[in-house]
Amino acid sequence: MSATDQDQRLAKARERATIARLRFINSLQSTQRRLSPDRLKEDAQLAVSDRLDRARTDVKQTIRRHPILAISGVAGILAVLFWMPARTTALLGMRAAQFVWINRQLWRNIND
C-alpha cells in the first residue's frame, strides 16, 4: 500500500468519524431537548388536558342520553350533603355494608 492510499483511507476514515460524531451530537441534543423538564411538563399538561376534555365530552353525552339518571344522581348527592336524614341513612348504610363485608370475610370457607 502506498503512502497516498493510506493518506486517502485515513482522510476518509476521519471524514466518516466526523460525520458519525456530528450525528451522535445531534441525536444527543435532540434527546436532551425532548427530556428537558419544561418539555416533559408541557407534555404532561397536554395529556391531562386531553383526558379532561375527553371526560367532559363523555359526561355531557351520558347526561344527554340519560337525563333522568343524571338528575337523580345530582339530587341524591345534594341530599346526602345537605339533608340530615339522608346523610344519616347513608352513614348507616355504609356501616351495614362494612359489617356484612367483615362477617363475609370472617365466615367464608378457607377453600374458596
Backbone as CSV, one residue per row, in Angstrom:
resi,resn,N_x,N_y,N_z,CA_x,CA_y,CA_z,C_x,C_y,C_z
1,MET,0.835,-1.156,0.000,0.000,0.000,0.000,0.896,1.241,0.000
2,SER,0.582,2.157,-0.842,1.416,3.355,-0.933,0.987,4.381,0.106
3,ALA,1.796,5.377,0.274,1.528,6.415,1.273,0.298,7.227,0.895
4,THR,0.080,7.451,-0.420,-1.098,8.220,-0.837,-2.386,7.437,-0.572
5,ASP,-2.357,6.119,-0.764,-3.532,5.293,-0.457,-3.839,5.331,1.038
6,GLN,-2.800,5.239,1.825,-3.011,5.305,3.277,-3.535,6.672,3.683
7,ASP,-3.014,7.715,3.086,-3.497,9.065,3.405,-4.959,9.233,2.996
8,GLN,-5.333,8.682,1.833,-6.723,8.774,1.386,-7.641,7.978,2.317
9,ARG,-7.205,6.786,2.692,-8.002,5.957,3.609,-8.145,6.643,4.960
10,LEU,-7.044,7.240,5.434,-7.074,7.954,6.701,-8.004,9.170,6.619
11,ALA,-7.978,9.898,5.516,-8.856,11.067,5.331,-10.318,10.635,5.290
12,LYS,-10.604,9.521,4.601,-11.984,9.022,4.539,-12.449,8.549,5.917
13,ALA,-11.556,7.882,6.638,-11.907,7.414,7.984,-12.183,8.601,8.901
14,ARG,-11.364,9.652,8.808,-11.584,10.847,9.616,-12.916,11.515,9.238
15,GLU,-13.206,11.553,7.950,-14.460,12.148,7.490,-15.655,11.360,8.032
16,ARG,-15.575,10.024,7.955,-16.656,9.184,8.494,-16.786,9.372,10.005
17,ALA,-15.665,9.479,10.692,-15.694,9.678,12.141,-16.311,11.030,12.481
18,THR,-15.970,12.051,11.708,-16.539,13.378,11.939,-18.044,13.366,11.718
19,ILE,-18.482,12.718,10.646,-19.927,12.621,10.362,-20.640,11.851,11.470
20,ALA,-20.035,10.743,11.910,-20.639,9.947,12.978,-20.705,10.756,14.274
21,ARG,-19.643,11.515,14.576,-19.615,12.348,15.774,-20.707,13.416,15.710
22,LEU,-20.871,14.052,14.548,-21.910,15.071,14.394,-23.307,14.480,14.541
23,ARG,-23.508,13.286,13.971,-24.808,12.608,14.119,-25.087,12.303,15.589
24,PHE,-24.059,11.808,16.277,-24.226,11.469,17.684,-24.554,12.714,18.499
25,ILE,-23.834,13.799,18.266,-24.077,15.041,18.998,-25.483,15.563,18.710
26,ASN,-25.888,15.475,17.451,-27.236,15.918,17.073,-28.300,15.071,17.778
27,SER,-28.107,13.771,17.796,-29.059,12.879,18.475,-29.090,13.164,19.970
28,LEU,-27.930,13.371,20.551,-27.851,13.648,21.981,-28.562,14.953,22.320
29,GLN,-28.357,15.975,21.521,-29.005,17.258,21.780,-30.518,17.171,21.610
30,SER,-30.973,16.449,20.593,-32.431,16.322,20.419,-33.037,15.525,21.571
31,THR,-32.322,14.518,22.059,-32.812,13.751,23.209,-32.851,14.623,24.450
32,GLN,-31.830,15.433,24.645,-31.825,16.334,25.798,-32.969,17.331,25.717
33,ARG,-33.277,17.821,24.523,-34.407,18.739,24.369,-35.730,18.039,24.691
34,ARG,-35.859,16.792,24.211,-37.104,16.056,24.458,-37.271,15.716,25.928
35,LEU,-36.174,15.487,26.629,-36.256,15.083,28.026,-36.035,16.226,29.002
36,SER,-36.078,17.441,28.518,-35.913,18.577,29.421,-37.149,18.684,30.315
37,PRO,-36.982,19.165,31.537,-38.126,19.251,32.463,-39.276,20.102,31.923
38,ASP,-38.945,21.183,31.249,-40.017,22.025,30.703,-40.828,21.281,29.658
39,ARG,-40.145,20.564,28.785,-40.832,19.809,27.731,-41.675,18.691,28.330
40,LEU,-41.127,17.981,29.320,-41.888,16.909,29.969,-43.117,17.477,30.677
41,LYS,-42.956,18.638,31.305,-44.086,19.273,31.979,-45.169,19.650,30.977
42,GLU,-44.766,20.227,29.846,-45.731,20.591,28.812,-46.456,19.366,28.271
43,ASP,-45.709,18.281,28.036,-46.335,17.051,27.539,-47.331,16.490,28.546
44,ALA,-46.960,16.524,29.828,-47.868,16.014,30.857,-49.128,16.872,30.941
45,GLN,-48.963,18.188,30.882,-50.126,19.070,30.928,-51.030,18.862,29.720
46,LEU,-50.424,18.654,28.570,-51.207,18.407,27.365,-51.986,17.097,27.481
47,ALA,-51.333,16.054,28.005,-52.011,14.767,28.162,-53.170,14.877,29.154
48,VAL,-52.948,15.586,30.253,-54.003,15.741,31.255,-55.170,16.540,30.681
49,SER,-54.861,17.603,29.965,-55.958,18.407,29.396,-56.730,17.608,28.348
50,ASP,-56.041,16.781,27.562,-56.745,15.930,26.601,-57.682,14.962,27.303
51,ARG,-57.199,14.346,28.364,-58.048,13.399,29.098,-59.233,14.101,29.743
52,LEU,-59.002,15.297,30.287,-60.109,16.035,30.883,-61.144,16.422,29.834
53,ASP,-60.678,16.819,28.664,-61.616,17.157,27.583,-62.440,15.939,27.181
54,ARG,-61.762,14.784,27.060,-62.489,13.552,26.713,-63.498,13.199,27.797
55,ALA,-63.104,13.352,29.067,-64.011,13.035,30.168,-65.211,13.973,30.159
56,ARG,-64.967,15.251,29.897,-66.084,16.216,29.832,-67.072,15.845,28.725
57,THR,-66.540,15.533,27.556,-67.447,15.189,26.453,-68.202,13.896,26.760
58,ASP,-67.533,12.934,27.398,-68.222,11.696,27.764,-69.337,11.964,28.770
59,VAL,-69.047,12.812,29.752,-70.067,13.138,30.752,-71.243,13.862,30.098
60,LYS,-70.945,14.802,29.217,-72.019,15.530,28.536,-72.890,14.589,27.712
61,GLN,-72.243,13.663,26.999,-73.009,12.711,26.193,-73.851,11.800,27.075
62,THR,-73.292,11.360,28.189,-74.035,10.491,29.099,-75.236,11.231,29.685
63,ILE,-75.023,12.482,30.056,-76.140,13.263,30.607,-77.217,13.472,29.553
64,ARG,-76.821,13.713,28.309,-77.818,13.895,27.239,-78.585,12.601,26.956
65,ARG,-77.894,11.459,27.075,-78.563,10.184,26.815,-79.443,9.741,27.976
66,HIS,-79.023,10.079,29.207,-79.755,9.636,30.394,-80.015,10.810,31.334
67,PRO,-80.892,11.728,30.961,-81.090,12.920,31.798,-81.739,12.621,33.145
68,ILE,-82.656,11.677,33.191,-83.339,11.370,34.452,-82.355,10.758,35.442
69,LEU,-81.506,9.879,34.966,-80.493,9.280,35.830,-79.548,10.343,36.366
70,ALA,-79.145,11.275,35.516,-78.225,12.338,35.937,-78.881,13.232,36.984
71,ILE,-80.123,13.590,36.758,-80.830,14.438,37.720,-80.994,13.704,39.047
72,SER,-81.306,12.416,38.979,-81.449,11.631,40.207,-80.126,11.560,40.963
73,GLY,-79.035,11.371,40.243,-77.722,11.312,40.887,-77.352,12.622,41.551
74,VAL,-77.574,13.722,40.854,-77.266,15.044,41.422,-78.154,15.299,42.639
75,ALA,-79.427,14.961,42.542,-80.335,15.156,43.674,-79.901,14.296,44.860
76,GLY,-79.487,13.077,44.597,-79.021,12.201,45.682,-77.775,12.740,46.357
77,ILE,-76.832,13.230,45.564,-75.605,13.795,46.144,-75.927,15.034,46.972
78,LEU,-76.787,15.901,46.445,-77.175,17.094,47.199,-77.915,16.731,48.483
79,ALA,-78.764,15.707,48.400,-79.490,15.281,49.594,-78.536,14.754,50.652
80,VAL,-77.570,13.964,50.249,-76.610,13.415,51.212,-75.773,14.534,51.819
81,LEU,-75.425,15.533,51.004,-74.593,16.618,51.518,-75.352,17.559,52.444
82,PHE,-76.606,17.890,52.102,-77.297,18.966,52.816,-78.512,18.530,53.630
83,TRP,-79.010,17.312,53.479,-80.212,16.904,54.181,-79.823,15.869,55.233
84,MET,-80.011,16.186,56.480,-79.529,15.361,57.587,-80.087,13.930,57.564
85,PRO,-81.388,13.688,57.359,-81.868,12.292,57.333,-81.207,11.453,56.234
86,ALA,-80.971,12.056,55.079,-80.317,11.300,54.004,-78.865,11.000,54.373
87,ARG,-78.208,11.960,55.016,-76.824,11.744,55.424,-76.739,10.633,56.469
88,THR,-77.670,10.638,57.417,-77.702,9.602,58.447,-77.976,8.238,57.826
89,THR,-78.907,8.176,56.899,-79.220,6.916,56.221,-78.016,6.406,55.438
90,ALA,-77.313,7.301,54.767,-76.128,6.893,54.010,-75.040,6.364,54.935
91,LEU,-74.837,7.037,56.070,-73.828,6.560,57.023,-74.198,5.191,57.597
92,LEU,-75.480,5.011,57.933,-75.918,3.715,58.444,-75.777,2.634,57.371
93,GLY,-76.091,2.991,56.136,-75.929,2.023,55.048,-74.471,1.627,54.857
94,MET,-73.568,2.598,54.957,-72.143,2.264,54.820,-71.670,1.386,55.969
95,ARG,-72.163,1.676,57.189,-71.779,0.838,58.334,-72.329,-0.577,58.183
96,ALA,-73.562,-0.692,57.699,-74.141,-2.023,57.485,-73.363,-2.785,56.416
97,ALA,-72.972,-2.097,55.353,-72.190,-2.758,54.309,-70.832,-3.206,54.847
98,GLN,-70.235,-2.375,55.681,-68.951,-2.735,56.280,-69.125,-3.948,57.193
99,PHE,-70.195,-3.991,57.990,-70.470,-5.117,58.871,-70.659,-6.405,58.076
100,VAL,-71.427,-6.328,57.005,-71.647,-7.503,56.154,-70.333,-7.958,55.538
101,TRP,-69.532,-7.020,55.069,-68.256,-7.371,54.441,-67.317,-8.043,55.443
102,ILE,-67.242,-7.504,56.657,-66.367,-8.094,57.669,-66.832,-9.500,58.009
103,ASN,-68.147,-9.691,58.194,-68.654,-11.032,58.506,-68.438,-11.992,57.350
104,ARG,-68.568,-11.514,56.148,-68.328,-12.372,54.984,-66.885,-12.842,54.973
105,GLN,-65.975,-11.942,55.271,-64.560,-12.294,55.297,-64.261,-13.278,56.438
106,LEU,-64.932,-13.100,57.577,-64.657,-13.962,58.734,-65.225,-15.368,58.556
107,TRP,-66.423,-15.480,57.976,-67.116,-16.748,57.960,-67.033,-17.487,56.622
108,ARG,-66.286,-17.004,55.686,-66.194,-17.728,54.416,-65.300,-18.959,54.571
109,ASN,-65.495,-19.909,53.679,-64.689,-21.115,53.719,-63.262,-20.787,53.315
110,ILE,-62.335,-21.470,53.909,-60.918,-21.247,53.600,-60.609,-21.710,52.177
111,ASN,-61.338,-22.696,51.680,-61.063,-23.253,50.355,-61.672,-22.432,49.218
112,ASP,-62.355,-21.339,49.504,-62.969,-20.531,48.439,-61.936,-19.919,47.561
